[in-house]
Amino acid sequence: MKLLFVHQNFPGQFLHLAPAMQARGHDCRALTDAGNNRASPIPVMRYRHKTEMPDPKATRLGRNFTQMSDRGVTVARACLQLREQGYVPDVIFGHSGWGETLFLKEVWPEAKLLVYSEFYYKGRGADVGFDTEFDPYTFDQVMIAQGRAAHLGQSVLHADGALSPTKWQASTHPPLLRDSIKVIFDGVDTELVKPNPAATLTLPDGRVLKAGDEVLTFVNRNLEPYRGYHIFMRALPAVLAERPEAQVVIVGGDEVSYGRTPQGGKGWKDLILNEVRDRIDLSRVHFLGKVPYPTFTSILQVSRVHAYLTYPFVLSWSMLEAMSAGCLVVGSRTAPVQELIEDGVNGRLIDFFDVEGWSKLLTKALARPERFTDLRRAARETIVSRYDLQGVCLPQMIDWVESYGPARA
């Protein structure tokens, strides 16, 4: 079949699926934003979109839909040109997050449209109002969140099928939409990300950490409240005081992936670090910024304890990769994490806001690693049995997409 992937930052969630579909003989192409220069395993076409900031007084709660639908119009016009050139896909698979799929059925009504429905914004029960320290909860926020969901709902309603990576993320959608959503995770390459007793990590100062050393790790795309950076840093002084040999490795940029930008011109990294700077030994806290994937894998393989926190929001791939590497993951007791980690079985859980609890549990886990051997083994088994890329997730996703193709429709 002719299969078109649509993603402003392709390959994104289609990193493994796109080349796999091509290898199976399908005619695969991708459509992405002109500003995206990521390498692609399949032929890529690009559209050029200029983001226009709508007048907030004129659009009010509709400004998010205005921005997303504007991109959708740009994509639709680019696709109309493709149609005029004779290109008609059998199946379109696009991410719903930026409005790109909104009008594709108007261009290719005969094509099957699939959307990757990663998350549905809602006023209650998810990220909005969860952490009032940085974002005081108001009814206005409830309405804003509902307004942000408008294009997401439209994208699913106009699609022939939808997919979410986890059960909890699917559950954020209203019941009317939830019934049409298939749950398949993107998959973890468990042969690439696995325990390695010989692993080493060379730090910027030349120090070499080895598997088995007392290493506490924290990883996110960016260091920000949505991923619990403030809680982790506030727990560190007590941990470092109790464990004088511990080394802390922190991965993440100083931008904002989710939520608001902090006031005052500083990024979240320094804003939170300055709270505890005079109470921690910075020679033992190593901020590595964003790192290449092989370095990231080594970090997980030398980790004795890996801390992962998140608001009730999209689950990070890094948590599953940490489990695949055989880490002892200490996670926040929030719904996305609880879907994978059962406390005392394949990891440990602690209340997101319990700074003292985090300090005590991380200290205990660093001090007595032998007590958690079974949990580390069970963590990897969870990923291998339920989230393995080649053995579980990719075959399911291939079968799901192919079920919409002309030969099997």
N, C-alpha and C positions, 0 to 999 in steps of 0.2 A: 504494500500500500504506500501511498504518498503521505508522509507524516511531517507536519510542520510544528516545531517547538517555538513558543513565543515567550520570551523572558528578557526584560530590560537589562539583565546582568548575566545573560547566558554564559556558561551552562547552568549555573545555580543548582537547583534541585535535580536537574536533568543530567548531571555530570556523568553518571554511570548508565542511565537509561538510554540516552541518545546514541552513544556508540554501540551499545548492545543491540538496539533496534536496527541500526545500519548493518551490523554484522549478520543479522538474520535475513538480510536481503531487501529490507525496506528502503524506499527512496526518502531519506531524511534530510531535512533542511531546518535552519533556525532563523528566526527574525529577532533582532535585538537593537538596542539603542546605539546610535552612531558613536557615542562616547565610550562604549564598552569595547575594550581592546583585549579581553581575555582570549587565550588560545581556545580553539574549538576543534573537537574531533570530527565534526560534520560541516558541510558548507553553510556559510552564514550570510544572510542578507541584513542590511541595516536601514533603519528609518531615522530621520533627524527630527528631534522634537525640542522645541524651545519652551521651557516652563514659564508660564505667565502667572504672576501672583495676583489672585483676584482681590478686589476691594472687599475687605472684611465687613464693612458697613453695608455693602450692597448684597453680599452673598450670605453673611452670617453663618448659620450651621451648614449651609450648602457649599462652603468654600472648598472643603475636601473633595466633595463630589465633582465640583467644577474642575479642579486640578486633575483628578483621575479621569474624568470623562474627556477632558481636553486631550490627554495622552491617548485615550481610546480612539478619538477621532483621527489623530495623527496616524496611528497604527492602521486604522481602517482604510484611510486614504492610500497608504503605502501598499496595503494588500489589494486594493482596487486596481492599482497599477499592475500588480502581479497577475491578477485575474485577466486583465486586458492583454497581457503578454502570453496568456494561455495556461498559467499555472493554477491548478485547482487541487488542493489536498483532499485526501479521503478523511484524514483525522487531524485535528488541531489540538495540541496540548499546551496550555499556557498557564502561567501563574496569575492568579486573580488580584494580587496585591496592589498593582499600580494602574488598573483600569484598562490594560492592553487588550483584554479579550471581550470587552463590552459590546462591540459592534461587529465582530467577525462573522456572526451568523447573517448579518445583512449583506456581507460581501460574498460569502460562500454558504448559502442556505442548505446546500446538499451535503456539506461536510459534517462529520460528527465533531462536536466541540467538547473537550475535556478541560477542566480547570483544576489547578492545584490550590485547594482552599486551606491555606496554612493556619488562619486564625480569623475569628469573627469578633469584632469589637463589641463590647456590651457595657452597660452602665454599672452593672453589679455582678459580683461573683468571679471577676477576673482581675486584671491589673489595676483598673480604675478604683481608687479609694483604698488600695491595699496598704500603701506606705504613705501615711499622711505627713510624715516629717518633711518631705520635700514637695509634696503636692496635696495641700489640704483638700479634703473631700467636700464637694458641694454638689447640689442638684444640677448646676450648670454643667459640671463635668459629665454627669449621667447623660444629659441630652447631647453633649458634644460627642461622646463615645457612640451613641446611637446614630448620630449624623455621619460619623466616620464609617459606619457599617453599610451605608446605602449602596455603594458601588459593589461591595462584596456580596450582598444579597442578590443584586441584579445579575452579577456574573454567574452565580450558581443557578438562578432561575432560568437563564437563557442557555445553559449548558445541557449536554446530553449525559454527562457524568462528572462527578467531582471526587477528589481524593484529598485526604488529610493524613499527616504522618503519624499521629498518635490519637488514641481514643479520646483523651481529654481535649485536645485541640479540635477534634470533630464535634465534641459536645458543646463547644462554645457557640455553635450555630443554632438558630431556632429549630424546634422539632420538625417543622415543615421542610427545612433544608437538610437537616441531619439525616433523614431517611434516605437521601440520595447520595450520601457521601461514603465512599469506600475508604477504609483505613489500612494503609500500607506505609511502613517507615521507609526512608530513603536507603537504608542499609549501611552496615559498617563492614569494612574489609578486615575481617578478623585474622587473616593471615598476615596482613601488613601491620596491624595494631594488635600486638600480643605481648605477653610477658617476655622479658629478655634479661636473665640474670647477669649478663655481661654488659648491659647498657651503661653508657657514660654520658655525661653532659658537661661540656666545658663552658664555664661562665665568662662573662666579659673581662673579669679581673684575672683570668687564668686558672682559677680554682676548678678542679675536676670533681664532680659529684658522680657517685657510682650507685648502681642498684644495691639496696641494702642500707645505704646511708640514711641519716635522719633528715628526710626532705619532705617539706610540706608544700604542696602545689595549689595554685589557683589560676584558672585559665578562663578568659573570655575574649570575645572580639574587641570589646572596649570595656574599660573599667568604669562602671556606672552603677547607680542604685538598683536598676532593674535586675541586675545580676548579683546583688548583695555585696558589692565591693565595700560599702561603708560598714556593714556588719562584720565582714571578715577582718578588715583593718582594725576595727575597734576590739576585736578578740585577740589580736596579735600580741599586745604588750604582756598579757598574763601568760600566753603560751611561751614566748621567748624567755620570760623570766624563769619559768619552770623548766624549760628545756634549753640549757645553755649551749648545746651542741647542734641544735636544730638550724637548718638552712631553709629559707622560704623563697620559692621561685614563683614569680607572678608574671603572667603573660596577658597582654592586652594593650590596645591603643588608648589614646586620650581624646577620642572623639565621642560623639553621642550616637548610639545605634537606636536607642529607644528612650522615650520620655523627653523631659525638658533639658535644655542646656542650663547649667548652673549660672546664677547671677554673679557678677563681679569680675567677669573676664577670665577666670581660671577654669581649667577643666576639672572634672570630678577627681582625677588622680591626685592632684596636688591639694585640692580642697579638703579631701578626706585625710590624706597623708599628713597634712599640717596639724590635724587634731591630735595625732599620736606620735608625731615626729620625735618629741623629747622623751618619749617613754619606750622607744624601741631601738635596738642596735641595728642601724641601717647597713652595717657591714655584712649583716646576715640576711638582709631582705633584698632580693635581686629582681628588679624590674627589667624584663627583657623586651618590652614592647611587643610588636607583632613579629612572629618568627616563621621561618620556612617549615613546611610540613614535616620533614625528617627530624628537625629539631624539636618540634612539638611532640612527635612520637617518643623521642628520647626522654623528654621531660616526664611524660607519663610513666615510662618504664623505670625511671629512677625514683619515682615518687613513693614514699612510704604512706602518706595520707594525702588524699585529694579532696579539697573543699569545693562544693558546688552549691550555689544559692541562686534562686530565681523567684521573681514575682510569679503569680499565676499567669503565665504567658507562654510563648513559644519555647519549647525545650531545646537546649543547645545540643548540637551533635557532639560537642566535646565531652559531655557527661557520659554518653554511651561509649565513646572511644576510650575514656578513662576506665570504664568497667571492662571493656574488651582487653585493655592492657593489663588487667589484673590488679587495678588500684583498689585500695580501700577508699570508697567514696563516702564522705560524710556530707549528706545533702540536706537541703532545707525541707521541712515538712510542708510542702506545697503540692498541690494536685498534680502538676506535670511530673514532678520527681517521684511522687508516690505511685505513679503508674508503673514505674520500673523497679524502684527500690523498696523492699520490705525490711523494716528496721530489724536488725539482728539476724537477718537471713542472708542477704547479699549486699549489705551496706548498713550504714547508720543514718538516722534521721534526727534532726533537732529543729525546734521552732525557729522560723526565719529570724525573728527579732530578739532571740534569747542570747545576747552577747556573752553573758557569763557561761551559759550552757555550751556555747561554741568553744569558748576557751578551755573549759574542763574536758570536753569530749575530744578535741583535737590534741590536747596534752596527753590524755590517756592513750589515745591511739598511737601517738608518736613514741610513747614510753614503752609500750608492750605490744610490738607488732605481731609477736607469735600468737597472741590471743585472737587475731583477726584473720588468720590464714584461711579458714573455711569460708569466711565472708568474701575474701578476695577471689577464691576459686569459684564460688557461687556467682559472683558478679560477672565473671567472664562467661560462665556457662549460660547465664541469662541472655547475654548478647549473642553467643554462638547459636543457641537454640531458637531464639525468637527474632533476632535482628541482623543476622548474618547477611551480608550483601549477596554473595553468589548462591548460597544454599537456601535462602528463605525469601528475602525481600525482592531482589531483582526478578526472579522467576514469577513471583506473584504480580509484580508491576507489568512485566512484559505480557503476561496472560490477560491482564485487565485491559491494557491498551489495545492489544490485538483483537479482543472481543468486540471492539467497535469498528474493526476494519471491514471492508466490503466482502471479504471471503467468509466472514463469520458472523456478520451482522444478522 
